[in-house]
Amino acid sequence: MPADMPQLYLITPPVIDLAQFPATLSRLLDTVEIACLRLALASPVEDVILRTSDALRDIAHARDIPLVIADHVLMVERLGLDGVHLTAAHARIRKLRDSMGQDAIIGAHCGTMRHDGMTAGEAGADYISFGPVGAQALGDGQTAPRELFEWWSEMIEIPVVAEGALSRDLVESLAPVVDFVALGPEIWGQDDPLAALRDLTAPLR
């Protein structure tokens, strides 16, 4: 990506077939420059999380890509991961920073609320994620407007991530005012996830 363009942040599917997905992920990571990978499994089964984390950690780290896990804080050190992505604003970020150390990545998804983002940043989050950006039938229908990212990029130094129901037009619109564009659900349901990713991110090249 050009230096003035946001970096790509990849989110895994919620359900992963370890017989097929590692090859798909490897192909994608070898073709497109990815800054960070988030393991975002829907399964609450510990063994599933352990086996999937092991497989994806080796793929990501072989390419010098950090791997963070959604919410499962205790898995980070145990599995040799790089950090955690909190899917809801947390009052315990400061305690997590103290316990995980300065090198661990702590990201916080703050929905559409600027105040929550500022609170998480002040508590020690390394990046703030806002979204969904695009309209969707899930949740309460609220979206994070471009004005939120524009204000953040002008006023706050903490990196900001745009995610959720992104389209090619939204990627192009947000490119000047975000540090990362997070994609995952937008591509995994397509016949060719790599082609879908390249199409969505065409405005960044």
N, C-alpha and C positions, 0 to 999 in steps of 0.2 A: 504494500500500500504506500502511496506517497506520504511524505512526512507530515503533511498538514491534514491528512485524512484520519478518521477514527480507526482504531484497531478492531479486529474481529474477536468476539468472545463466543465460544461455541457451547451450547447446552445439549447434553445427551437426551435421548428419548427416555420416557419414564419406564419403559419396559425394554430390556436388552436381551437379545439372543446371542449368547457368547459363541455360538457356532458360526455366526455370520457377521455380527456387528464389528468385531475388531478389524476385520479386513476392510470393511467399508470405511471405518474411521481412519485407518492407516492411509488408505488411498486419498481421503480428503485432506488429512494433515500434511501429506507429501505434496499436495497440489496447491493448497491455499494457505496463506500465512495466517495462523491462528495465535492470538496472544495468550489466551487462557481457556481451559476446558473445565466445565462444571458437570459433575456427576449428579444428576437429578432424578434418582430412581423413585418410583411410586411404591415399591415393595418395602414393607416394614420388617421383612425377614432378614435377620442378621447374616445368615450364611450367603444369601443372595448378594447383599451389599458387599460382603468381604470378597467373594469371588469376582464380582464385577469390578470392584475397586482395584484388586490386584492386576487384572488384565488391562484395564485402561491406564493405570499408573505407569506400567512398563511402556506402553505405547506413547504416552504423553512425554514422559521423562526422557525417552530415547531421542526425542525431538526438542528437548529443552523447553517444553510447554508445561507451565504449572497446572496442577489438577486440584481443584477445590471440590468439596462435597457439600451438597445442600443439607444444612441443619444438623447433621450428625457429628457434633463437636468431638465426642469421645473417639470417633474413628480416625481423626486427623493424625494424631501421633502414632496410634496403633498401626495404621496402614502406610505410614510414610507419605502422607499427602501434604499439600502445600498450604491448605487453609480451609476455611468454611465460608459458605454463602448462606446467610440467614434470610429466610424467605419472608420474614415478618420483622418489623422494627422491634428491637430488643432493648430492654433496660439493662441487660447484663453485658453489653459489649465491653464496658470498661473492665469488668472482672475477667472476661474472656481474654482481653489483651494482656492483662497481668499474668494469667495462667498459661497462655499460649506463647507469649514472648513477642518481641518486635518483628521477628522474621516471618511469622505466620501471616497469611493473607486472611483478612476478615472483611467480607463484603456484606452489605445490608440492602435488602430490597425494601423500599419505603413507599411503594404504591404510587400515589399521586400527590403525596403530602410533602411540601417543601420543608415544613417544620420538623417532620420526622427525619428527613434527610440531614438537616442541620444538627439535630440532636445526636444522631448516629455518628456523624462525622466528628463532632466534639468529643464523643465517647471513645473514639479511636478506630473507627472503621477506615479501611484503606480505600474503599470505593463505595459509592452510593448508586443503587439501581432504581430507576423509576419506570413505571409501566403498569398496565399495558399502554402502549403508544397508539395502537390501532384499535378500531372498534371491534368488539366481539360479543358473543351472546353469553359469555361467562361472567361471573362476579356481579357487581352492581352497575356495570355499564360505564363507570368513570374511566377516563383516559388521562394520561399525562400529556399535556399540551406542549407544543414546541416552546412556548413562552417560558415554561418551567426550566427547560434545559438551557435556554438562552440566558435567563437570569443567573442560573447556577454557574454557567461557564464564565460569566462576567464577574461574579461576586465571590465564588468559592474556588479554592485551589484543589480540593479533593476531587479525584477523577469521577466522572459521572457516566453511567451506563444506561442506554435506552434498550428496552426489551418489551416483547409482548405484541403479537399480531402485526409485525412489521411487514410492510410492502416495499417494493422497489422505490415508489415515490416518497414514502416516509423516510427510507434510508437516505435518499438524496436530500430531502429537506432538513434532516437532522444532522447530516454530516458536519456542517460548520460549527455545531454547538454541543457536540458530545465527544467523549474520549473513547468510548467503546460502543459498538453495536452488538447486542447479544442475539444470536439466532439459534434456533433448534427446532421447535415445533413447526416452524414455517417450512422446513426442508425434509424432515424425516418421513413424512407421509407421501413424499413424491417418489416416482419410479426411480429417479436418479438424484439422490440428495446433493451430490457434488454439482451437477448442472443447475439445480435449483438454487444452491448457495451462490454460485457464480452469477446467476441472473439477478438475484436480489442485490448483490453487492457490486454490480456493474458500475453504478455511479461513483464508487470509491476508487476506481482505477483510472 
